[in-house]
Amino acid sequence: MAAFDPWDPDFLADPYPSYAELRSRGRVQYYEPTDQWLVPHHADVSALLRDRRLGRAYQHRFTHEDFGRTAPPPEHEPFHTLNDHGMLDLEPPDHTRIRRLVSKAFTPRTVERLKPYVAKLAGELVDDLVHQGGGDLLADVAEPLPVAVIAEMLGIPEADRAPLRPWSADICGMYELNPSQETAARAVRASVEFSDYLRELIAERRDEPGEDLISGLIEAHDEGDRLTEQEMISTAVLLLNAGHEATVNATVNGWYALFRNPAQLAALRADHSLVPTAVEELMRYDTPLQLFERWVLDEIEIDGTTIPRGAEIAMLFGSANHDPEVFHHPGELDLTRSENPHISFSAGIHYCIGAPLARIELAASMTALLEKAPKLSLAEEPQRKPNFVIRGLEGLRVTSAGS
């Protein structure tokens, strides 16, 4: 197997041995198929996430021509308008301004207030799964929980929630390496439909504010500065996409890892106080976001290799989370691992604003499954999604027989 081949089914099934080979080759390597510089070591990834010579975007300083890049096709414009006004793809000063305003609405108190709702919903979803004797853990628990939580937080009525997951999945398809024209077309269509829906919802909340996050974003201001309508739309979409993609995949990747490590699962079943460290370890062990990209805004050097302005760096989160320089026996699942500086939520100014909520959701669903389905087991081997950047499963069939 090649050290890095994001389209090889064997690599996608288990990229971690290939990452070990990649790390042994050095701290940075150029990968021609995607025109990127791969960075596989934890120390470098962690440092570069905080390095202001790199950016998620470059158009705040340079044109496409300056970077030797081709502008996106005009037909992709709805996706890029939506994507480029969200915090994830902005740099200071816009990123700083929007994150500050969003933080006024998305407060720790707001997240803490959701805890009872999250626990109740997780319990109800698991009750339904147990009542049926099992099912698809992804479709029956992992997906509906975070989607409902973010929708509840944003103030999206229950009757309107069915398209949220399909819209999100189609938009996130554009974050894969070299997406196809068909993927781009789906992302554009979802961007238009999701934006149109949110525009109407924002108009309703302007007339009749509520206790929800959309109302909070409308009201958020700092020294007279407010979010534009497009910034509110992009923020809401980002919170939904980022707020459940990672949680969904962390849930199914995590339980699949537990089923393949029965001694660790048995230890967790015997001691539910391990749930907090188990959540962190499972996010490290099979990382839901494998790669995060940055543009080189000012020339940098890594281990004697000069990477010029205009280049793109691919930070390999999955590899960094298995770096033996940082993690003792990284290939082993250890739910008691207390020193666990994984970077699954990124770092620096783009550290995931929803990380506290994701942890609450993951802990709630894990606790509900441990308590209500103590004999949960794998019903059939799952199919891995043919994606690399966002790592997940097509489904996870389980049985709760005997529970």
Secondary structure as GFF3:
##gff-version 3
##sequence-region A 1 403
A	DSSP	alpha_helix	9	13	.	.	.	ID=ss1
A	DSSP	alpha_helix	16	24	.	.	.	ID=ss2
A	DSSP	beta_strand	29	31	.	.	.	ID=ss3
A	DSSP	three_ten_helix	32	34	.	.	.	ID=ss4
A	DSSP	beta_strand	36	39	.	.	.	ID=ss5
A	DSSP	alpha_helix	42	48	.	.	.	ID=ss6
A	DSSP	beta_strand	54	55	.	.	.	ID=ss7
A	DSSP	three_ten_helix	74	76	.	.	.	ID=ss8
A	DSSP	alpha_helix	77	84	.	.	.	ID=ss9
A	DSSP	three_ten_helix	87	89	.	.	.	ID=ss10
A	DSSP	alpha_helix	94	105	.	.	.	ID=ss11
A	DSSP	alpha_helix	108	113	.	.	.	ID=ss12
A	DSSP	alpha_helix	115	131	.	.	.	ID=ss13
A	DSSP	beta_strand	134	136	.	.	.	ID=ss14
A	DSSP	alpha_helix	137	137	.	.	.	ID=ss15
A	DSSP	pi_helix	138	142	.	.	.	ID=ss16
A	DSSP	alpha_helix	144	154	.	.	.	ID=ss17
A	DSSP	three_ten_helix	158	160	.	.	.	ID=ss18
A	DSSP	alpha_helix	164	172	.	.	.	ID=ss19
A	DSSP	three_ten_helix	173	175	.	.	.	ID=ss20
A	DSSP	alpha_helix	181	207	.	.	.	ID=ss21
A	DSSP	alpha_helix	213	219	.	.	.	ID=ss22
A	DSSP	beta_strand	221	222	.	.	.	ID=ss23
A	DSSP	beta_strand	225	226	.	.	.	ID=ss24
A	DSSP	alpha_helix	229	259	.	.	.	ID=ss25
A	DSSP	alpha_helix	262	270	.	.	.	ID=ss26
A	DSSP	three_ten_helix	272	274	.	.	.	ID=ss27
A	DSSP	alpha_helix	275	285	.	.	.	ID=ss28
A	DSSP	beta_strand	291	296	.	.	.	ID=ss29
A	DSSP	beta_strand	300	302	.	.	.	ID=ss30
A	DSSP	beta_strand	305	307	.	.	.	ID=ss31
A	DSSP	beta_strand	312	316	.	.	.	ID=ss32
A	DSSP	alpha_helix	317	320	.	.	.	ID=ss33
A	DSSP	three_ten_helix	348	350	.	.	.	ID=ss34
A	DSSP	alpha_helix	355	372	.	.	.	ID=ss35
A	DSSP	beta_strand	377	378	.	.	.	ID=ss36
A	DSSP	beta_strand	397	399	.	.	.	ID=ss37
###
